[in-house]
């Protein structure tokens, strides 16, 4: 997080790594209340299931030849 004052000076006010953003993502609050939480036991690293939106596989469209 950065802040720019009226004089134009930029200040670095907050950084987070790992789980530091959990309080800002509402869905995590609900997941953490569930019996198994985020169910990350046994994963290669925590939150391995989170992917950038561009990395999701597009669903295959039906082949028009076989309707």
PDB file of N, CA, C, O and CB in Angstrom:
ATOM      1  N   UNK A   1       0.860  -1.160   0.000  1.00  0.00           N
ATOM      2  CA  UNK A   1       0.000   0.000   0.000  1.00  0.00           C
ATOM      3  C   UNK A   1       0.904   1.219   0.000  1.00  0.00           C
ATOM      4  O   UNK A   1       1.927   1.261   0.683  1.00  0.00           O
ATOM      5  CB  UNK A   1      -0.977   0.000   1.222  1.00  0.00           C
ATOM      6  N   UNK A   2       0.506   2.193  -0.771  1.00  0.00           N
ATOM      7  CA  UNK A   2       1.267   3.428  -0.857  1.00  0.00           C
ATOM      8  C   UNK A   2       0.346   4.619  -0.609  1.00  0.00           C
ATOM      9  O   UNK A   2      -0.864   4.541  -0.821  1.00  0.00           O
ATOM     10  CB  UNK A   2       1.959   3.549  -2.231  1.00  0.00           C
ATOM     11  N   UNK A   3       0.925   5.691  -0.170  1.00  0.00           N
ATOM     12  CA  UNK A   3       0.193   6.933   0.070  1.00  0.00           C
ATOM     13  C   UNK A   3       0.990   8.082  -0.525  1.00  0.00           C
ATOM     14  O   UNK A   3       2.201   8.180  -0.331  1.00  0.00           O
ATOM     15  CB  UNK A   3      -0.063   7.161   1.596  1.00  0.00           C
ATOM     16  N   UNK A   4       0.291   8.955  -1.258  1.00  0.00           N
ATOM     17  CA  UNK A   4       0.932  10.125  -1.845  1.00  0.00           C
ATOM     18  C   UNK A   4       0.357  11.367  -1.185  1.00  0.00           C
ATOM     19  O   UNK A   4      -0.852  11.593  -1.235  1.00  0.00           O
ATOM     20  CB  UNK A   4       0.732  10.169  -3.393  1.00  0.00           C
ATOM     21  N   UNK A   5       1.213  12.173  -0.566  1.00  0.00           N
ATOM     22  CA  UNK A   5       0.726  13.367   0.117  1.00  0.00           C
ATOM     23  C   UNK A   5       0.573  14.536  -0.855  1.00  0.00           C
ATOM     24  O   UNK A   5       0.897  14.411  -2.036  1.00  0.00           O
ATOM     25  CB  UNK A   5       1.674  13.750   1.256  1.00  0.00           C
ATOM     26  N   UNK A   6       0.088  15.650  -0.367  1.00  0.00           N
ATOM     27  CA  UNK A   6      -0.185  16.818  -1.204  1.00  0.00           C
ATOM     28  C   UNK A   6       1.069  17.357  -1.884  1.00  0.00           C
ATOM     29  O   UNK A   6       0.984  17.952  -2.959  1.00  0.00           O
ATOM     30  CB  UNK A   6      -0.817  17.911  -0.372  1.00  0.00           C
ATOM     31  N   UNK A   7       2.226  17.153  -1.271  1.00  0.00           N
ATOM     32  CA  UNK A   7       3.479  17.635  -1.848  1.00  0.00           C
ATOM     33  C   UNK A   7       4.028  16.691  -2.915  1.00  0.00           C
ATOM     34  O   UNK A   7       5.011  17.011  -3.585  1.00  0.00           O
ATOM     35  CB  UNK A   7       4.512  17.824  -0.756  1.00  0.00           C
ATOM     36  N   UNK A   8       3.391  15.525  -3.074  1.00  0.00           N
ATOM     37  CA  UNK A   8       3.830  14.554  -4.078  1.00  0.00           C
ATOM     38  C   UNK A   8       4.760  13.484  -3.559  1.00  0.00           C
ATOM     39  O   UNK A   8       5.193  12.623  -4.325  1.00  0.00           O
ATOM     40  CB  UNK A   8       4.497  15.258  -5.180  1.00  0.00           C
ATOM     41  N   UNK A   9       5.084  13.515  -2.256  1.00  0.00           N
ATOM     42  CA  UNK A   9       5.939  12.478  -1.680  1.00  0.00           C
ATOM     43  C   UNK A   9       5.139  11.178  -1.548  1.00  0.00           C
ATOM     44  O   UNK A   9       3.988  11.191  -1.110  1.00  0.00           O
ATOM     45  CB  UNK A   9       6.500  12.927  -0.294  1.00  0.00           C
ATOM     46  N   UNK A  10       5.751  10.071  -1.927  1.00  0.00           N
ATOM     47  CA  UNK A  10       5.096   8.759  -1.873  1.00  0.00           C
ATOM     48  C   UNK A  10       5.662   7.982  -0.689  1.00  0.00           C
ATOM     49  O   UNK A  10       6.877   7.897  -0.512  1.00  0.00           O
ATOM     50  CB  UNK A  10       5.298   7.964  -3.212  1.00  0.00           C
ATOM     51  N   UNK A  11       4.763   7.414   0.120  1.00  0.00           N
ATOM     52  CA  UNK A  11       5.151   6.651   1.296  1.00  0.00           C
ATOM     53  C   UNK A  11       4.655   5.214   1.161  1.00  0.00           C
ATOM     54  O   UNK A  11       3.510   4.973   0.778  1.00  0.00           O
ATOM     55  CB  UNK A  11       4.595   7.304   2.584  1.00  0.00           C
ATOM     56  N   UNK A  12       5.519   4.280   1.475  1.00  0.00           N
ATOM     57  CA  UNK A  12       5.141   2.869   1.516  1.00  0.00           C
ATOM     58  C   UNK A  12       4.557   2.625   2.901  1.00  0.00           C
ATOM     59  O   UNK A  12       5.276   2.696   3.898  1.00  0.00           O
ATOM     60  CB  UNK A  12       6.374   1.908   1.216  1.00  0.00           C
ATOM     61  N   UNK A  13       3.262   2.338   2.972  1.00  0.00           N
ATOM     62  CA  UNK A  13       2.599   2.255   4.274  1.00  0.00           C
ATOM     63  C   UNK A  13       2.274   0.844   4.738  1.00  0.00           C
ATOM     64  O   UNK A  13       2.067   0.626   5.932  1.00  0.00           O
ATOM     65  CB  UNK A  13       1.348   3.037   4.233  1.00  0.00           C
ATOM     66  N   UNK A  14       2.225  -0.131   3.816  1.00  0.00           N
ATOM     67  CA  UNK A  14       1.840  -1.486   4.230  1.00  0.00           C
ATOM     68  C   UNK A  14       2.303  -2.493   3.205  1.00  0.00           C
ATOM     69  O   UNK A  14       2.193  -2.255   2.002  1.00  0.00           O
ATOM     70  CB  UNK A  14       0.319  -1.594   4.428  1.00  0.00           C
ATOM     71  N   UNK A  15       2.820  -3.616   3.668  1.00  0.00           N
ATOM     72  CA  UNK A  15       3.173  -4.759   2.821  1.00  0.00           C
ATOM     73  C   UNK A  15       2.679  -6.013   3.504  1.00  0.00           C
ATOM     74  O   UNK A  15       2.548  -6.055   4.727  1.00  0.00           O
ATOM     75  CB  UNK A  15       4.714  -4.833   2.558  1.00  0.00           C
ATOM     76  N   UNK A  16       2.406  -7.029   2.717  1.00  0.00           N
ATOM     77  CA  UNK A  16       2.011  -8.303   3.294  1.00  0.00           C
ATOM     78  C   UNK A  16       2.487  -9.436   2.395  1.00  0.00           C
ATOM     79  O   UNK A  16       2.592  -9.286   1.178  1.00  0.00           O
ATOM     80  CB  UNK A  16       0.481  -8.368   3.495  1.00  0.00           C
ATOM     81  N   UNK A  17       2.763 -10.538   3.006  1.00  0.00           N
ATOM     82  CA  UNK A  17       3.182 -11.735   2.285  1.00  0.00           C
ATOM     83  C   UNK A  17       2.450 -12.909   2.920  1.00  0.00           C
ATOM     84  O   UNK A  17       2.162 -12.884   4.117  1.00  0.00           O
ATOM     85  CB  UNK A  17       4.753 -11.934   2.330  1.00  0.00           C
ATOM     86  N   UNK A  18       2.153 -13.912   2.152  1.00  0.00           N
ATOM     87  CA  UNK A  18       1.453 -15.060   2.705  1.00  0.00           C
ATOM     88  C   UNK A  18      -0.004 -14.737   2.995  1.00  0.00           C
ATOM     89  O   UNK A  18      -0.748 -14.376   2.083  1.00  0.00           O
ATOM     90  CB  UNK A  18       2.143 -15.536   3.969  1.00  0.00           C
ATOM     91  N   UNK A  19      -0.413 -14.857   4.220  1.00  0.00           N
ATOM     92  CA  UNK A  19      -1.813 -14.705   4.589  1.00  0.00           C
ATOM     93  C   UNK A  19      -2.192 -13.296   5.021  1.00  0.00           C
ATOM     94  O   UNK A  19      -3.268 -13.120   5.591  1.00  0.00           O
ATOM     95  CB  UNK A  19      -2.140 -15.651   5.681  1.00  0.00           C
ATOM     96  N   UNK A  20      -1.397 -12.326   4.789  1.00  0.00           N
ATOM     97  CA  UNK A  20      -1.673 -10.984   5.265  1.00  0.00           C
ATOM     98  C   UNK A  20      -2.886 -10.317   4.666  1.00  0.00           C
ATOM     99  O   UNK A  20      -3.388  -9.343   5.228  1.00  0.00           O
ATOM    100  CB  UNK A  20      -0.520 -10.150   5.017  1.00  0.00           C
ATOM    101  N   UNK A  21      -3.378 -10.813   3.535  1.00  0.00           N
ATOM    102  CA  UNK A  21      -4.545 -10.195   2.907  1.00  0.00           C
ATOM    103  C   UNK A  21      -5.857 -10.877   3.282  1.00  0.00           C
ATOM    104  O   UNK A  21      -6.918 -10.465   2.814  1.00  0.00           O
ATOM    105  CB  UNK A  21      -4.384 -10.211   1.412  1.00  0.00           C
ATOM    106  N   UNK A  22      -5.803 -11.890   4.099  1.00  0.00           N
ATOM    107  CA  UNK A  22      -7.002 -12.637   4.449  1.00  0.00           C
ATOM    108  C   UNK A  22      -8.138 -11.780   4.955  1.00  0.00           C
ATOM    109  O   UNK A  22      -9.300 -12.046   4.647  1.00  0.00           O
ATOM    110  CB  UNK A  22      -6.675 -13.647   5.467  1.00  0.00           C
ATOM    111  N   UNK A  23      -7.826 -10.761   5.723  1.00  0.00           N
ATOM    112  CA  UNK A  23      -8.885  -9.918   6.274  1.00  0.00           C
ATOM    113  C   UNK A  23      -9.555  -9.072   5.201  1.00  0.00           C
ATOM    114  O   UNK A  23     -10.658  -8.570   5.418  1.00  0.00           O
ATOM    115  CB  UNK A  23      -8.326  -9.019   7.361  1.00  0.00           C
ATOM    116  N   UNK A  24      -8.920  -8.903   4.057  1.00  0.00           N
ATOM    117  CA  UNK A  24      -9.493  -8.083   2.994  1.00  0.00           C
ATOM    118  C   UNK A  24     -10.320  -8.889   1.997  1.00  0.00           C
ATOM    119  O   UNK A  24     -11.041  -8.313   1.183  1.00  0.00           O
ATOM    120  CB  UNK A  24      -8.396  -7.361   2.264  1.00  0.00           C
ATOM    121  N   UNK A  25     -10.223 -10.198   2.053  1.00  0.00           N
ATOM    122  CA  UNK A  25     -10.949 -11.055   1.121  1.00  0.00           C
ATOM    123  C   UNK A  25     -12.074 -11.731   1.903  1.00  0.00           C
ATOM    124  O   UNK A  25     -11.830 -12.673   2.656  1.00  0.00           O
ATOM    125  CB  UNK A  25      -9.996 -12.119   0.446  1.00  0.00           C
ATOM    126  N   UNK A  26     -13.288 -11.258   1.725  1.00  0.00           N
ATOM    127  CA  UNK A  26     -14.422 -11.711   2.518  1.00  0.00           C
ATOM    128  C   UNK A  26     -14.675 -13.201   2.479  1.00  0.00           C
ATOM    129  O   UNK A  26     -15.087 -13.778   3.485  1.00  0.00           O
ATOM    130  CB  UNK A  26     -15.628 -11.020   2.071  1.00  0.00           C
ATOM    131  N   UNK A  27     -14.440 -13.838   1.347  1.00  0.00           N
ATOM    132  CA  UNK A  27     -14.698 -15.275   1.236  1.00  0.00           C
ATOM    133  C   UNK A  27     -13.834 -16.072   2.213  1.00  0.00           C
ATOM    134  O   UNK A  27     -14.277 -17.096   2.735  1.00  0.00           O
ATOM    135  CB  UNK A  27     -14.443 -15.751  -0.198  1.00  0.00           C
ATOM    136  N   UNK A  28     -12.613 -15.616   2.462  1.00  0.00           N
ATOM    137  CA  UNK A  28     -11.745 -16.331   3.387  1.00  0.00           C
ATOM    138  C   UNK A  28     -12.317 -16.341   4.793  1.00  0.00           C
ATOM    139  O   UNK A  28     -12.145 -17.319   5.521  1.00  0.00           O
ATOM    140  CB  UNK A  28     -10.362 -15.712   3.396  1.00  0.00           C
ATOM    141  N   UNK A  29     -12.993 -15.275   5.185  1.00  0.00           N
ATOM    142  CA  UNK A  29     -13.603 -15.247   6.513  1.00  0.00           C
ATOM    143  C   UNK A  29     -14.624 -16.364   6.662  1.00  0.00           C
ATOM    144  O   UNK A  29     -14.710 -16.988   7.720  1.00  0.00           O
ATOM    145  CB  UNK A  29     -14.264 -13.891   6.773  1.00  0.00           C
ATOM    146  N   UNK A  30     -15.392 -16.619   5.620  1.00  0.00           N
ATOM    147  CA  UNK A  30     -16.385 -17.704   5.661  1.00  0.00           C
ATOM    148  C   UNK A  30     -15.706 -19.064   5.603  1.00  0.00           C
ATOM    149  O   UNK A  30     -16.097 -19.978   6.329  1.00  0.00           O
ATOM    150  CB  UNK A  30     -17.385 -17.567   4.500  1.00  0.00           C
ATOM    151  N   UNK A  31     -14.699 -19.213   4.755  1.00  0.00           N
ATOM    152  CA  UNK A  31     -13.980 -20.483   4.676  1.00  0.00           C
ATOM    153  C   UNK A  31     -13.336 -20.839   6.010  1.00  0.00           C
ATOM    154  O   UNK A  31     -13.327 -22.003   6.409  1.00  0.00           O
ATOM    155  CB  UNK A  31     -12.917 -20.423   3.582  1.00  0.00           C
ATOM    156  N   UNK A  32     -12.807 -19.854   6.685  1.00  0.00           N
ATOM    157  CA  UNK A  32     -12.149 -20.107   7.960  1.00  0.00           C
ATOM    158  C   UNK A  32     -13.127 -20.548   9.041  1.00  0.00           C
ATOM    159  O   UNK A  32     -12.708 -21.133  10.039  1.00  0.00           O
ATOM    160  CB  UNK A  32     -11.413 -18.872   8.412  1.00  0.00           C
ATOM    161  N   UNK A  33     -14.411 -20.283   8.870  1.00  0.00           N
ATOM    162  CA  UNK A  33     -15.428 -20.735   9.813  1.00  0.00           C
ATOM    163  C   UNK A  33     -15.884 -22.164   9.544  1.00  0.00           C
ATOM    164  O   UNK A  33     -16.469 -22.801  10.421  1.00  0.00           O
ATOM    165  CB  UNK A  33     -16.615 -19.809   9.769  1.00  0.00           C
ATOM    166  N   UNK A  34     -15.628 -22.672   8.352  1.00  0.00           N
ATOM    167  CA  UNK A  34     -16.050 -24.024   7.981  1.00  0.00           C
ATOM    168  C   UNK A  34     -15.244 -25.062   8.767  1.00  0.00           C
ATOM    169  O   UNK A  34     -14.124 -24.783   9.195  1.00  0.00           O
ATOM    170  CB  UNK A  34     -15.881 -24.251   6.455  1.00  0.00           C
ATOM    171  N   UNK A  35     -15.815 -26.261   8.959  1.00  0.00           N
ATOM    172  CA  UNK A  35     -15.128 -27.279   9.763  1.00  0.00           C
ATOM    173  C   UNK A  35     -13.708 -27.589   9.294  1.00  0.00           C
ATOM    174  O   UNK A  35     -12.825 -27.804  10.124  1.00  0.00           O
ATOM    175  CB  UNK A  35     -15.929 -28.544   9.754  1.00  0.00           C
ATOM    176  N   UNK A  36     -13.470 -27.616   7.983  1.00  0.00           N
ATOM    177  CA  UNK A  36     -12.135 -27.921   7.478  1.00  0.00           C
ATOM    178  C   UNK A  36     -11.380 -26.666   7.058  1.00  0.00           C
ATOM    179  O   UNK A  36     -10.291 -26.764   6.493  1.00  0.00           O
ATOM    180  CB  UNK A  36     -12.228 -28.878   6.308  1.00  0.00           C
ATOM    181  N   UNK A  37     -11.934 -25.503   7.322  1.00  0.00           N
ATOM    182  CA  UNK A  37     -11.258 -24.261   6.962  1.00  0.00           C
ATOM    183  C   UNK A  37     -11.028 -24.171   5.466  1.00  0.00           C
ATOM    184  O   UNK A  37     -11.936 -24.432   4.678  1.00  0.00           O
ATOM    185  CB  UNK A  37      -9.936 -24.144   7.697  1.00  0.00           C
ATOM    186  N   UNK A  38      -9.841 -23.809   5.079  1.00  0.00           N
ATOM    187  CA  UNK A  38      -9.495 -23.712   3.653  1.00  0.00           C
ATOM    188  C   UNK A  38      -9.034 -25.052   3.112  1.00  0.00           C
ATOM    189  O   UNK A  38      -8.763 -25.174   1.918  1.00  0.00           O
ATOM    190  CB  UNK A  38      -8.405 -22.658   3.431  1.00  0.00           C
ATOM    191  N   UNK A  39      -8.940 -26.061   3.971  1.00  0.00           N
ATOM    192  CA  UNK A  39      -8.577 -27.430   3.589  1.00  0.00           C
ATOM    193  C   UNK A  39      -7.289 -27.463   2.776  1.00  0.00           C
ATOM    194  O   UNK A  39      -7.255 -28.018   1.678  1.00  0.00           O
ATOM    195  CB  UNK A  39      -9.710 -28.075   2.792  1.00  0.00           C
ATOM    196  N   UNK A  40      -6.245 -26.874   3.311  1.00  0.00           N
ATOM    197  CA  UNK A  40      -4.976 -26.794   2.600  1.00  0.00           C
ATOM    198  C   UNK A  40      -3.953 -27.815   3.076  1.00  0.00           C
ATOM    199  O   UNK A  40      -2.809 -27.799   2.621  1.00  0.00           O
ATOM    200  CB  UNK A  40      -4.408 -25.420   2.740  1.00  0.00           C
ATOM    201  N   UNK A  41      -4.348 -28.709   3.992  1.00  0.00           N
ATOM    202  CA  UNK A  41      -3.420 -29.723   4.492  1.00  0.00           C
ATOM    203  C   UNK A  41      -3.015 -30.634   3.335  1.00  0.00           C
ATOM    204  O   UNK A  41      -3.870 -31.135   2.605  1.00  0.00           O
ATOM    205  CB  UNK A  41      -4.060 -30.550   5.655  1.00  0.00           C
ATOM    206  N   UNK A  42      -1.745 -30.838   3.177  1.00  0.00           N
ATOM    207  CA  UNK A  42      -1.250 -31.732   2.135  1.00  0.00           C
ATOM    208  C   UNK A  42      -0.988 -31.051   0.804  1.00  0.00           C
ATOM    209  O   UNK A  42      -0.508 -31.697  -0.127  1.00  0.00           O
ATOM    210  CB  UNK A  42      -2.215 -32.832   1.929  1.00  0.00           C
ATOM    211  N   UNK A  43      -1.288 -29.778   0.689  1.00  0.00           N
ATOM    212  CA  UNK A  43      -1.003 -29.072  -0.556  1.00  0.00           C
ATOM    213  C   UNK A  43       0.481 -28.717  -0.627  1.00  0.00           C
ATOM    214  O   UNK A  43       1.164 -28.668   0.396  1.00  0.00           O
ATOM    215  CB  UNK A  43      -1.873 -27.798  -0.674  1.00  0.00           C
ATOM    216  N   UNK A  44       0.968 -28.472  -1.831  1.00  0.00           N
ATOM    217  CA  UNK A  44       2.379 -28.130  -2.019  1.00  0.00           C
ATOM    218  C   UNK A  44       2.749 -26.857  -1.267  1.00  0.00           C
ATOM    219  O   UNK A  44       3.856 -26.748  -0.739  1.00  0.00           O
ATOM    220  CB  UNK A  44       2.692 -27.965  -3.505  1.00  0.00           C
ATOM    221  N   UNK A  45       1.830 -25.894  -1.214  1.00  0.00           N
ATOM    222  CA  UNK A  45       1.996 -24.660  -0.443  1.00  0.00           C
ATOM    223  C   UNK A  45       0.600 -24.122  -0.163  1.00  0.00           C
ATOM    224  O   UNK A  45      -0.341 -24.451  -0.885  1.00  0.00           O
ATOM    225  CB  UNK A  45       2.884 -23.595  -1.212  1.00  0.00           C
ATOM    226  N   UNK A  46       0.448 -23.302   0.869  1.00  0.00           N
ATOM    227  CA  UNK A  46      -0.877 -22.745   1.158  1.00  0.00           C
ATOM    228  C   UNK A  46      -1.407 -21.942  -0.024  1.00  0.00           C
ATOM    229  O   UNK A  46      -0.650 -21.257  -0.711  1.00  0.00           O
ATOM    230  CB  UNK A  46      -0.824 -21.861   2.407  1.00  0.00           C
ATOM    231  N   UNK A  47      -2.661 -22.029  -0.244  1.00  0.00           N
ATOM    232  CA  UNK A  47      -3.359 -21.290  -1.300  1.00  0.00           C
ATOM    233  C   UNK A  47      -2.913 -21.688  -2.701  1.00  0.00           C
ATOM    234  O   UNK A  47      -2.998 -20.881  -3.626  1.00  0.00           O
ATOM    235  CB  UNK A  47      -3.148 -19.810  -1.113  1.00  0.00           C
ATOM    236  N   UNK A  48      -2.437 -22.925  -2.871  1.00  0.00           N
ATOM    237  CA  UNK A  48      -2.035 -23.397  -4.199  1.00  0.00           C
ATOM    238  C   UNK A  48      -3.235 -23.381  -5.160  1.00  0.00           C
ATOM    239  O   UNK A  48      -3.064 -23.343  -6.379  1.00  0.00           O
ATOM    240  CB  UNK A  48      -1.435 -24.828  -4.107  1.00  0.00           C
ATOM    241  N   UNK A  49      -4.427 -23.409  -4.604  1.00  0.00           N
ATOM    242  CA  UNK A  49      -5.649 -23.439  -5.407  1.00  0.00           C
ATOM    243  C   UNK A  49      -5.997 -22.074  -5.999  1.00  0.00           C
ATOM    244  O   UNK A  49      -6.863 -21.998  -6.870  1.00  0.00           O
ATOM    245  CB  UNK A  49      -6.804 -23.936  -4.566  1.00  0.00           C
ATOM    246  N   UNK A  50      -5.355 -21.003  -5.557  1.00  0.00           N
ATOM    247  CA  UNK A  50      -5.628 -19.669  -6.097  1.00  0.00           C
ATOM    248  C   UNK A  50      -4.831 -19.488  -7.378  1.00  0.00           C
ATOM    249  O   UNK A  50      -3.619 -19.702  -7.401  1.00  0.00           O
ATOM    250  CB  UNK A  50      -5.276 -18.554  -5.062  1.00  0.00           C
ATOM    251  N   UNK A  51      -5.519 -19.091  -8.444  1.00  0.00           N
ATOM    252  CA  UNK A  51      -4.862 -18.867  -9.725  1.00  0.00           C
ATOM    253  C   UNK A  51      -5.283 -17.519 -10.273  1.00  0.00           C
ATOM    254  O   UNK A  51      -6.387 -17.046 -10.005  1.00  0.00           O
ATOM    255  CB  UNK A  51      -5.197 -19.992 -10.726  1.00  0.00           C
ATOM    256  N   UNK A  52      -4.414 -16.914 -11.030  1.00  0.00           N
ATOM    257  CA  UNK A  52      -4.732 -15.675 -11.735  1.00  0.00           C
ATOM    258  C   UNK A  52      -5.845 -15.977 -12.727  1.00  0.00           C
ATOM    259  O   UNK A  52      -5.887 -17.065 -13.301  1.00  0.00           O
ATOM    260  CB  UNK A  52      -3.471 -15.083 -12.459  1.00  0.00           C
ATOM    261  N   UNK A  53      -6.743 -15.025 -12.931  1.00  0.00           N
ATOM    262  CA  UNK A  53      -7.901 -15.270 -13.796  1.00  0.00           C
ATOM    263  C   UNK A  53      -7.506 -15.718 -15.194  1.00  0.00           C
ATOM    264  O   UNK A  53      -8.271 -16.444 -15.829  1.00  0.00           O
ATOM    265  CB  UNK A  53      -8.746 -14.025 -13.889  1.00  0.00           C
ATOM    266  N   UNK A  54      -6.363 -15.323 -15.695  1.00  0.00           N
ATOM    267  CA  UNK A  54      -5.944 -15.692 -17.042  1.00  0.00           C
ATOM    268  C   UNK A  54      -5.423 -17.124 -17.105  1.00  0.00           C
ATOM    269  O   UNK A  54      -5.174 -17.633 -18.197  1.00  0.00           O
ATOM    270  CB  UNK A  54      -4.876 -14.733 -17.536  1.00  0.00           C
ATOM    271  N   UNK A  55      -5.253 -17.781 -15.968  1.00  0.00           N
ATOM    272  CA  UNK A  55      -4.712 -19.129 -15.966  1.00  0.00           C
ATOM    273  C   UNK A  55      -5.780 -20.214 -15.900  1.00  0.00           C
ATOM    274  O   UNK A  55      -5.447 -21.399 -15.923  1.00  0.00           O
ATOM    275  CB  UNK A  55      -3.778 -19.286 -14.821  1.00  0.00           C
ATOM    276  N   UNK A  56      -7.045 -19.840 -15.817  1.00  0.00           N
ATOM    277  CA  UNK A  56      -8.101 -20.829 -15.815  1.00  0.00           C
ATOM    278  C   UNK A  56      -8.285 -21.361 -17.231  1.00  0.00           C
ATOM    279  O   UNK A  56      -8.157 -20.614 -18.201  1.00  0.00           O
ATOM    280  CB  UNK A  56      -9.417 -20.232 -15.269  1.00  0.00           C
ATOM    281  N   UNK A  57      -8.580 -22.626 -17.346  1.00  0.00           N
ATOM    282  CA  UNK A  57      -8.764 -23.245 -18.653  1.00  0.00           C
ATOM    283  C   UNK A  57     -10.148 -22.888 -19.172  1.00  0.00           C
ATOM    284  O   UNK A  57     -11.146 -23.027 -18.465  1.00  0.00           O
ATOM    285  CB  UNK A  57      -8.580 -24.787 -18.576  1.00  0.00           C
ATOM    286  N   UNK A  58     -10.193 -22.428 -20.410  1.00  0.00           N
ATOM    287  CA  UNK A  58     -11.475 -22.105 -21.033  1.00  0.00           C
ATOM    288  C   UNK A  58     -12.251 -23.397 -21.283  1.00  0.00           C
ATOM    289  O   UNK A  58     -11.660 -24.392 -21.704  1.00  0.00           O
ATOM    290  CB  UNK A  58     -11.269 -21.318 -22.363  1.00  0.00           C
ATOM    291  N   UNK A  59     -13.561 -23.402 -21.032  1.00  0.00           N
ATOM    292  CA  UNK A  59     -14.345 -24.607 -21.321  1.00  0.00           C
ATOM    293  C   UNK A  59     -14.359 -24.873 -22.823  1.00  0.00           C
ATOM    294  O   UNK A  59     -14.390 -23.948 -23.635  1.00  0.00           O
ATOM    295  CB  UNK A  59     -15.792 -24.463 -20.786  1.00  0.00           C
ATOM    296  N   UNK A  60     -14.335 -26.141 -23.168  1.00  0.00           N
ATOM    297  CA  UNK A  60     -14.366 -26.511 -24.585  1.00  0.00           C
ATOM    298  C   UNK A  60     -15.752 -26.255 -25.150  1.00  0.00           C
ATOM    299  O   UNK A  60     -16.762 -26.564 -24.518  1.00  0.00           O
ATOM    300  CB  UNK A  60     -13.969 -27.993 -24.780  1.00  0.00           C
ATOM    301  N   UNK A  61     -15.786 -25.692 -26.335  1.00  0.00           N
ATOM    302  CA  UNK A  61     -17.052 -25.455 -27.022  1.00  0.00           C
ATOM    303  C   UNK A  61     -17.436 -26.725 -27.757  1.00  0.00           C
ATOM    304  O   UNK A  61     -16.567 -27.437 -28.261  1.00  0.00           O
ATOM    305  CB  UNK A  61     -16.954 -24.245 -28.005  1.00  0.00           C
ATOM    306  N   UNK A  62     -18.724 -27.019 -27.825  1.00  0.00           N
ATOM    307  CA  UNK A  62     -19.138 -28.227 -28.546  1.00  0.00           C
ATOM    308  C   UNK A  62     -18.764 -28.129 -30.022  1.00  0.00           C
ATOM    309  O   UNK A  62     -18.788 -27.052 -30.618  1.00  0.00           O
ATOM    310  CB  UNK A  62     -20.656 -28.452 -28.398  1.00  0.00           C
ATOM    311  N   UNK A  63     -18.424 -29.260 -30.585  1.00  0.00           N
ATOM    312  CA  UNK A  63     -18.052 -29.314 -32.002  1.00  0.00           C
ATOM    313  C   UNK A  63     -19.309 -29.154 -32.840  1.00  0.00           C
ATOM    314  O   UNK A  63     -20.230 -29.962 -32.721  1.00  0.00           O
ATOM    315  CB  UNK A  63     -17.320 -30.650 -32.349  1.00  0.00           C
ATOM    316  N   UNK A  64     -19.371 -28.113 -33.701  1.00  0.00           N
ATOM    317  CA  UNK A  64     -20.598 -27.860 -34.481  1.00  0.00           C
ATOM    318  C   UNK A  64     -20.932 -28.989 -35.451  1.00  0.00           C
ATOM    319  O   UNK A  64     -22.066 -29.082 -35.920  1.00  0.00           O
ATOM    320  CB  UNK A  64     -20.458 -26.564 -35.257  1.00  0.00           C
ATOM    321  N   UNK A  65     -19.962 -29.846 -35.757  1.00  0.00           N
ATOM    322  CA  UNK A  65     -20.232 -30.913 -36.726  1.00  0.00           C
ATOM    323  C   UNK A  65     -21.069 -32.034 -36.126  1.00  0.00           C
ATOM    324  O   UNK A  65     -21.623 -32.859 -36.852  1.00  0.00           O
ATOM    325  CB  UNK A  65     -18.926 -31.481 -37.256  1.00  0.00           C
ATOM    326  N   UNK A  66     -21.162 -32.063 -34.782  1.00  0.00           N
ATOM    327  CA  UNK A  66     -21.764 -33.235 -34.145  1.00  0.00           C
ATOM    328  C   UNK A  66     -23.032 -32.908 -33.354  1.00  0.00           C
ATOM    329  O   UNK A  66     -23.314 -33.570 -32.355  1.00  0.00           O
ATOM    330  CB  UNK A  66     -20.759 -33.885 -33.230  1.00  0.00           C
ATOM    331  N   UNK A  67     -23.791 -31.915 -33.773  1.00  0.00           N
ATOM    332  CA  UNK A  67     -25.007 -31.540 -33.026  1.00  0.00           C
ATOM    333  C   UNK A  67     -26.067 -32.577 -33.151  1.00  0.00           C
ATOM    334  O   UNK A  67     -27.151 -32.423 -32.588  1.00  0.00           O
ATOM    335  CB  UNK A  67     -25.549 -30.217 -33.501  1.00  0.00           C
TER     336      UNK A  67
END
